[in-house]
């Protein structure tokens, strides 16, 4: 039998799968074929959105479901046995799989990434594939797992029967954590970008931990009430009956399917704790504080909890003198797992020092590259007053008739010490212009302001700019800050994809963390963001992809230069250990203490009712002499103008570029095709022209969208020649007329000639590039000329029809070629 006639899929079915089964692999529980593990990067340029091709492994072999240990890349028999090895090694590195195979049906090439084999790579016969037992033994030796540790590491995942399964990076994070716990590690750090499913990851870790250690008790800590409540009714729902919240405030939460569910409480009105539950969830602020009466966690014995998971652990929870650290120290015998999107690593504070280096990291860059997170477009707007500064005229009076201090005010002063109302109105105008010009004034938008008072003025300015939309619904623009109950009450509607209002919300710090705004399409920064940690959190408000509403990317509109953080090499790199205390040195200071109304710290003496999604700062700034609050100076009639506006796009590698779409396309095309002759040769050799078009689209160059955005109604062939190589384009009608003039259809019968002429007409009118697909014969005008079979028969057999169409296509592009 000549294997070279078989396709890659035939090789898998007829040779590779039988070899795996013969080696003892269970086809139902251990073998998975054609496993897609990324979604494909979303690429955005202007209004153009495309998705690159996702990665797919031919085979993934697992010791147990979601515990992968081997990967196989298959190739057809025209390629060598090891033809897929380099591709497979790239996949294996991403998936953290140690054993890698390539096969063409003649045998296997085996690459051992563990470094424990005498040969890194060797060739095996088709009947020599290792058994599951052999590979798992190799895995155990590599990991140094004892039999007892193996029992912990191999615990089953939760399966709800719906087909939902963890993404590959969640599998990596969960397995790495369970292996660390199995090896006796009691402090574990996981770094996962915002929007990548940290709570679902935490749920699976808890599930497997409790299977390994039945009856053990768990504490899940977070710093936002909405996180606790949504976690209980969504990801943690399988724990119902064994789970309760450390709170006295009863709540009913609506689930995604529309059903409502009450949150079970572990405390009564007198703050007495029911200790009969196995899983407790709570706010840091609700169970600790400076007063002894607030330290509810002390009602539990020191060894009550066996596992503690700390969500958003960068927010001071691990700092030595943080009040929240008391909880961790009290339950010091428990395994403690820190979850964060932004590990806090500065010269002054470190959570890596407490938890140790991350056992696994999945960054924003990786999430965007894989297509799980939304990329972003950045619009930088520079206002003259920010760039040039503002110095009041001699004798300039403020709104209260007081003389304005004579000095130069800059961007750091505006809306903090000096208020230029015209500047606020200008920002509101630009935001409104963007929403309307984008064609979607109902796009969910967050405007980050300097403080709560600035957020109130920005709300008013946006209302005045959008009076028509506010007249339809007064909730079109709302302020959501810690001191605004009406605004906080609307937070649930803002983050609900099904709720239309509010559309635009102004805030200061309240929405910068912990709010799952899946459909947020515009983030506006009208305040400085000094902290890289906070900047990542703000960007994270837009990174969630929401397929149902076609939210595939978001826009960041920056008025204050905050997006300069993008240029920082640390913006999305691996966390770095900076602070290295000596043997007798304490862990250095925690998050910054409250000093002004731009601080993020939460005062510990605020009760639970006040600390739910609260911005704790007051609206004053302490003067240098600490003599009391210094009021803002309001100056009217100064004016403000836009001095520069720039749009930056992300390329396929995630780098910001500022060139025009035409220039970008030209450069990308010239990288793809070295010359016009190279392109013409490729085009001529490609029988199915649409395959080349699809290939370009997968690389982020969808020609139909590019043509539409550039206003060029051209055939893809002419579009490439014109943009990339400055060739004079012909219209589709001109190309069709040239074919008719050459009378290339004379050798065909009447019906066949009619079919080809109709195809040519369809190309001229509609630009259909896939005219070689026989399915086109099922639509008008062909359906009125006969059945698909009858029309093909006019040419002879199907290959004769396809050959005729290809000849016509060649004639279409003959002059250029």
N, C-alpha and C positions, 0 to 999 in steps of 0.2 A: 504494500500500500504506500503510495506517495503522499507523505504528510504535507507536502508543499501546496497541495490543492486546498488544504483546510484553512479556514479563517482562524483568528486568534480565539474566538469563542468556541469553535470546534475543538481546538487543541485543549482548551480547559475541560470541556465536557467529556471528550473521548479518552484523554490521557492523564491530565493532572488530577482531576477529582478522583478517578478510580485509584490512582497511586496513593492519594491521601487516605482514602477509606481503607485500602489494603494495609496501610501503615498503622491503622488503629484509630484514626481521627473520626469523631462522631459528626456526621454530616448535618445533624440537626442542631447540636449544642456547641460545636467547636469550630465548624467551618462556615465562614461567611464569604460570599462572592460579590464582586463589583460593589465594594463598600465606598460610598461617597462620604468623605470626612470634612471637606470644607465646602462652602457655598459658592465660592468664586467672588473675587474682589469687586465691589461696586466702584465704578470709575465715573467721576463727575467733572465736566467742563462746561460751565455756563448752564444751560438748560438741558444739556446732553447728559444722559445717564445710561450707563451700560454695565453689565456684569460679566466679569471674566469667567473663564471655565474653572469649575471646582476640581479639586483633586479626588481621584478615585483609585482605590487599591483593588487589584484583581482578586486577591484572597487575603483575608486576615484570619489567623488561627489563634484560638483562645484556650487557655487552660480551663476557664469557666467564662460565662458571658461577661463581657466588659473587663476581662483580664487578659489582654492580648499579649502573645509572646512571639509570634512569627508572622511574616508577611511574604507573599509570593507575587512577583510580577510576571505575567505570562506574555509571550510573544508568539507570532505565527512561525511556522517552521522554515520560512525563508530567512529568518534571522538566527544568529548563533544562540547557543544555550544560555549564555550569560548576557544576552542583548538587553535585558531589562534591569540589570543589576544596579546601574547608577541611578536610574529612576527610583528603584525600590529602596535604595539607601537613603535618598532624600525623604521619601515617605516615612521610612523607619525612624529617622531622626525626629521628624515632627511628631510621630505617634509614640515615640519612646519605646520602640519595639526592638529587642536585642537580636533576633534571629531572622536573617534576610535570605530569600531564595529568588532565583530567576529560572525560568524554564521555557523551552520551545517544543516540549513534547518528547524530546529525545533523552532528556535527563534533567538534572538540577545543578545549578551552581549555588553553593551554600556559603554565606558570609556570616561569620560569628562576630558580632559587635562587642561581646563581653570581654574579649581579650584573654579568655581562659583556655582557648584551644591552641594546639600546637601549630595549626595552620589557620590563618584568618579566613582564607577562602579556598574552597576545594570543590571538585566536581563529583556528583553522585549519579548513580544510575536511577532509572525510574522506579526500581524496586528497592531503593536504598533510602527513601525518605525517612527521617527520624520519627519515632513514635511520640505521642503526647507525653508519655512518661519520661522518655529520654530528654526532650527539650525542657520539661519542667524541672528535671533533676539538674540540668545545666543552669537553669535560671536560679534555682535555690542555692547552688554552689556560688554563683556569681554574686547574689545578694547576701550570702552568708546567713540564710534563714534556717533556724532549727525547726524541728517538727512542730513544736508549740507555736513558734512565730508564724510558720506556714499556715496553721489553722486560723490565725487572726487575719493574715493577709488575703486569704482565699474566701472570706465571708461573702455571701451572696448580696447583690444589689437588690434594692426594692424594685419590683415590677408590678405596675398597677393594671397590666393587661391591655392598656390602651395603645401600646406600641411606642410610647414615648421612651426615649433612651438618652442618656447623657451624651453631650458632644465630646469629641476626642480630647479636648483640653480639660474638660471636667473629669473624664476618666483618668487622665494623667494626674490631676490634682488629688482626686479621691484615692487612687491607688498609692501614690507617693505618701499621702498622709497615713493610710492604714499600715504601710510598710514601716514608716517611722514609729508609729505607735507600737507595732509588733516588736520593733527592736528596742523598745523601752524609752523612746524619746518623749518627754512630757511637755515640751514647749515647741509648738509647730507654727510656722508662718506661711500663709498662702497669699500670693499677690495675684489678683485677678482684676482686670480692667472693669470699670463701671459698665454694666449692661451685659456682662458675660455669665450671669447666673450664679452669684456667690451663695445665695440662700438655698438653691436647689443642690448645689455642691455640698453645702453644710448638712442638708437633710440626708443625703446618701451616706455621708461620713457618720452621722449619728445612727442611722439605720444599721450600718455594718458594725459599728462599735458595739451597739447594744445586742446584736446577734452574737458577737464574739464574747461579750461579757453580759450575759442575761441579768436583768434586774438593776443594772447600773443607772445612776441618775445623772441628768444632763441639765446644764444652765446655758441658755442662749441670751447673750447681752447685745443690745443695740442702743443707739442714741436718738432714735426717732420713733414716736408712737406708731406712725403709719407703717414703718418697717415691721414692727412686732405684729400688728393686727393683720396686715396682708400676708405675712409669713404664716401665721396660724391657720388662715382659711384657705391658703393656696399650697405652697410647697410642703408645709408641715402637716397638712390635713390627715395623712395616714396615721398620725399620732393621736388623733382625736380620742378622747376618753382617758388618755394617759398624760395629757398636756394641759398646762394652765398658765395664765399670765399673772405676774406679780403686780397686781394693780387692784384698786378699789372701784375703778370706773368701768361699769358695764358698757359694752358696745355691741352693735349689730353691724356686720360688714357684708357688703354685697360682693359676691363672687363673680368671676368673668362670665359665667353662664346665666347670670341674672338671679340666681338663688341667694337667699340671705342666711347668714349664720351668726349666731351669738358667740362672742369670745368668752371662753371659760376663764373664770378668775380664781386665783389661789388665795386671795385675801378678802376678808369681810370688811364692813364699814369701820370696824374698830382696828383695822390693820393687823388682824390676827391671821397667821399663815396656816393653810391646810397643807400638811407635809405628806399627804398620801399620794401625790402625783409623782411621776417619774421624769417628766420633762417640764422645765420651767422656762418661761421667757420673760424678760424684763428690761426696763430702761435703766441705764446707769443712774440717772438722776432720781429715779423713783425709789431706789433701794440703798442709796448712800447720801451723805451730806455732812456738813461740819458739826451738826448737833448729834448727840448720841441717839436721840429719839428717831432720827432719820436713817440710822444705819440698820435698816431692816435685815440686811444679809446676815447680821450677827445672830438672828433668830435661828439660823441653821448651824448645825455643828460643823466644825472645820472639815470633817471628812464626809459631809453629806453628799456633795457632788463629786462625781468621778470624771466628768468631762465638762469643760467650759469652752464655749465658742464665743469669741468676741468679734462682733461685726464692726467694720470701719475702725480697726484698732489704731489707726494713725491719729485719731482725735484725742490724744492725751492719755488713753487708757493704760499704756504701758510705762508712762513716765514715772520715775521713782516717787516724786512728791505730789503726784496727782491724787485727788481724793478717790478717783475711780480705781486706782491701783490697790487701794485697801481691799477691794473685793478679791482681786487676784491673789494678794498675799494671804488673805484669810483662808482661801481654799487652795493653798499652795500644793497640796498633795494631789490635786486633780490634774489630768491632762488638759492643757490649755492651748487652744488653737486660735491664732489671730488671723482674721480675714481683712484684707485691705486692697483698695485699687491703687493707692498711692502711699507706699511705704515712706514714712517720714525719716529722712536721712539728712540731717544737717549737722553743722559743727556743734550744735547745742542740744539736740535731742535725737533719740534713736529708738525705734521699736525693734530693730534687728538685734540690738544689744540684749534686749529682753527675751525675744522669741528664738533668736538664732537666725542664720541665713535662711531664706525661703526654701522650702522643699520643692516648690514649683512656682513659676511665674508665667503669667499670660498677659501680655501688655496690650495697650490700646493699638499700637502699630500692628501687632499680630492679629488682633481682632478685625481690624480694617482690611488687612491683607487677605485674611481668610473669608471675608464677606459676611461675618457675623455682626460686625459693627458698621455703622454708617460713617462714610467719609464726610468731609466738610469743605465748604468754600469759605474763604475769608475775605471780607470786605473791610478795608481800612479807610476810615474817613478822618481827615485831619482838619480841625477847625482853627481858624486864624488865631483866635484868642489863646488856644492851647499851644500852638506852635510859637507864636511871637510873644506871648505873655500879655498882660494887661497892666498898664500903669494909669491910675486915675488922673484926670486933669486937675490942675491946681484949684482947690476949693470944691472938688466934686462932692456932692452930698448923697447920702444913701436914702433909702425909702423913708426912713424916720427923720430925715433932715439933719443927720449927723455927718460931719466931714469924714470922708474915707481916708484911712491912713495912706500916706504917700509912699508906696513901694511897688515893686513889680510882683504881680500875682501870676502864677502859672497853673498848669493843669492840676497839680496837687492841691491847690487852694480852692479851685472851683467846686462849688456845692458842698465844700467842707467848712471853709471860713468866709468865702465870698460867693454870693449867688448872682449870676448874670442870667436873668430870666430869658433873655433873647437866645442865649446859648441852649437852654433847656428846650425852648420852642423849636430851635433849629434841629436838634437831635430828634425830637418827636416828628418833625416834618420829614426828615430823611428816612426814618423807620417806616412811616406811612407810605412814602413814595416807593420804597422797596417792596412792601407787601402788595401794593396795587399794581406796580409794574411787573411783578412776578406772576400776576394773574390769580393770586390766591390771598385775598385780604382776610380769609378765615384761617390762615396758617397759625398754629399755636406758637406764641412768642413769649420769651422771658426777657425783660429788660432789667439788668443789674445796675443798681444805683448806689451812690455813696453811702446813704443812710436812709432811715425811714421817712424823714422829712423830704429828702430829695425824691424818693419813690412816690410820695404824695403829689409833689409838683409835676413829676413826669407823667403821672396818671392824668392829671388835669390837662396838661399840654397835649397828650395823645387823644383825650376825649374831644378837645377842640378841633384837632386835625381830622377826626373821624366822626363828626357830628351825625352824618347820615347813618352810619352803622350803629352808633350808640342809640339813635332814635328807634331803631328796630329792636334793640335789646340793650338795656342799661348795663348789662354785665360784659359787654364787648371788651371794655378795658377795666381792670380792677387792680388795686394794690393788695398784695398778699405779704404782710409783714407781721412780726410777732405781736405788735400792739393793736392789730386790726382784726377783731373777731369776725366781722362780715367777710373779710378777705380769706381768713383761714378756713372758714366754713365752705368756701368755694374751691379749696385746694383739690378736693376729691374730684370735682367736675373738671377742673383744668387738666388733670392727669388721666381722666377717663377718655379713651379714644372714641366712645360713643356719644359723649357730651360735646355740643358745639360751643358752649360758653362756659367760662370766660375764654376769650381768644388771646388778648394781650394782657400779661400780668407784669406789674412793676414790683421789684423787691430789692432788698439790700443783700442780706446773707441767707435768708430763710430757705431759698430754693437751690442753694449751691451744692447741697449734699442730700443724699438719701431720698430723693423724690424721683420716682420712676415715670418721667414724662415721655412716654413712648412716642408720641406724635409731635413733639416739639421740633419745629422746622427752622426757627430763627432764634438765635441767642444774641442779645445786644449787650455789649459791655460799655457802660458809661461811668465806670469807676476803675481805678487802678487795681490790679491784682498782683500783690507783691509776692505771695507765696506760691511756689510751684505746686504744692499739694492742693491748694484751693483751686488753682487754675485748671489742673487736671480734673478736679471734681466738677467744675463749671462746664468744661468741655463735655464731660460725661453726661450732662443733662440732655445732650442732643445725639449721642452716639447710638441710641437704640434704633434698630430697624423695625418698621411696622409695615409688613407686606400688605395687609388688608387695606390700608389707606395710602399705599404707594409712597410711604415715607422711607426713602432710600438714601437720603443724604440730608444734611442740614447746613445752614449758613451761620457764620459767626460775623457779626457786624461790630467792629471795634472802633470806638471813638477816643480811646485813652492810651493806645499803644500797648495794651496788655498782651496782644498776640505776639509780641516780641519773644514770649516764652517759647514759641515754636522753634525759634532759632537756637535755643539752648540745647546743647548736645545731651543734656540730662532729661529733656522733656519726656522721652519715653524709652529711656534705656533701662538696663537692669539696675535694681537698687544697689547702692554702694555703701559699705560700712565706713563711716567717717570717724565717729567717736570711738576711741579705744581707751577706756578707763584703765588705770593701773590697778594693782592688787588691792590697794586701800582706798581707791577713789570711788565716790558714789556716782550713780547715773546722774548726768547733768540735767538742768532744768527742763520742765515740761513745756507744753504749748504756751505761747505768750499769755501773760496775765492781762486782764482788761485794762487798757490805758486810754482808749478812745472809741468812738462809735463805729470803728471799722474792725473791731476785734471779734474773733470767732468763739472765744471761750464761753462756757456756760456756767454762771455762778451756781455754786453747789447748794445755796440756801433757797433756791427757787423750788416751790412745790411742784408736784406732778402736773397739776392743772395749768400751771404757767409755763412749763417747760416742754409742752408738746409742740414741736416744730417752732420753737421760739428763737427770735433774734433777741438776745438778752441785753443789748447795749442801749443806753439812753441816747438822746439826740444832742448831747453837748460834747464839747472838747475841753479837756483840762488845759489851762494855760501853763506856760513855763514856770510861773511862780506859784501855781496851785492855789490861786486866790478865789477860785470858784468858776462856774461855767462862763464861757465866753460866747456870746451870741453870734450868729452868722450876720454878715453884712449883706443887705439886699440892695443891688444897684440896678436901676431901670434905665432903658433907653441907650444902652451901650452898643448893642448890635453884635452880630457874629456872622461869619461867612465860612463856607467850605473853601479851603485853599487847595486841597488835593483829595482825590478819591481813587483808589486802586483796587482792582479785583485780582485775587490770587487763586489759582486752581491747583488741585492736587494731581500730579501725574500718576502713572500706574505704579510707581515705586513709593508713593506717599509723600513726594517732595512738592513744595509749593513752587509754582512757576507763574510768571506774570505775562508771558507772551500771549499774543492773540490766538484764537482758535485756529485761524488759517495758518499762522506760522507754526503752531504746535503740530498741526496735522501734516504740514509739509515736512517738518523735521522727522516726525515719526515714520512717515512714508519712506523717506530717504534712508532711514535706518533699516526699514523692512526690505526695500528694493534698492540695490546699489546704483542702478542707472535706469534710464528709460528702456534700454534694450533688455535689461534683466527683468523688468516688469512685463514687457511685451512677450518675452519668452515664457515666463511663468503663466501668463494669461492664456497664451496659445496652447501650452501643454496641459492646462487644467481643463479636462472635458466638462466637468460640472462647474460652470462659472460661479454658481452660488456658493460652492464650497469655499472658494477663495474669499468671497464677501463675508461668509460666516466666520472664517478664520480671523479676518481683520476685526470683526465685531467683538470676538472673544478677547482680542488684545486691546480693547477699548477704543476702536475706531469704527463705529457703526456708520457706514457711508450715507445711509438715508437720512440719519439725524444730522450729520455734518452738512450735507447738502441743504437741508431745510434751514439750519441755523445760519448758513452763509448765503442763503437765498440763491442757490445754484440748482436749477432744474436740469440735471445732467445724468446720463447713464453712469453707473459706477466706474466703468472703464475710462470715460472722459473726465470724470471728477478726479481720479488719481493722476491721469496724465497732465491735466491742467494745473492742479494745485502743487503736485510734487515736482513736475518737470517742465512747467510753463508751456506745455503743448497747446495749440489752438484746439478748443473743443468743438465737436459737432453735436447738434441736437439729435435726439433719437429719431425724429422725423427725417432729418437729413440722411442718417445712416440707413433707415428703411428705404428711402427713395433711391439711394445708390444701389441697394441690392436689387430693387425692381428694374432699374435701368440695365443692370447686367444680365437680367433675364435668366437667373440661375435655376428656375423651376421647370424649364422646358422638357427635361427628361422624365418628368413624373406624369402620371395619369391625371384625369380631370379632378377626381376627388382628393387625391394626395396634394395636387397643386392648390386646391381650395383651402385645405388644412394649413399648408405652409403660408399662404397669403394671409389667412386669418391670424396665424401666430405672429407674423410680421406686423400686422395692424395692431395687435394687442401690445406688442413691444413698443410700437410707436406712440400709442395712446397712454398706456399704463406703466411703461418701463419695467415690465415683468422680466426679471433676469432668469428665472427658473423655467423657461419655456421648454426645457428638455425633460421636464417631469410629466409623464403621461397622464397624471391626474388632472392636468389642466384641460384635458379633453372632455371632462365631465361638466364643465361650466359653459355658460354662454360665451361666444356664439356657437361653440362646438357641439353642445348638447342638441342643438337643432339640426345639426348636419348628420347625425348618426350616433350610435353607441361608441364607447371607447374602443371596444374590440373591432367594430366595423371600420372605424377611422384608421386604426393601426394596420388593419388588414389591407387597406388601400396601398400601403407601402410594401407589403409582403408580410414579414414577421416583425416582432417588437424590436430586435436589433437593427432592422432596416429603417424603422421609424426613427430610432434614436440617432442612427448615423446621418439621416437626412437633416434632422434638426441641428446636429453638430456642424454639418456642412453650411447650413444657413447662418449659424452663429459665426463661423469663421468668415463668411462673406460679409457679415455686419462690420467686422473690425479689420477687413482686409487692407484698406487704404492706410490705416495707421500702422499696421504691422509691416 
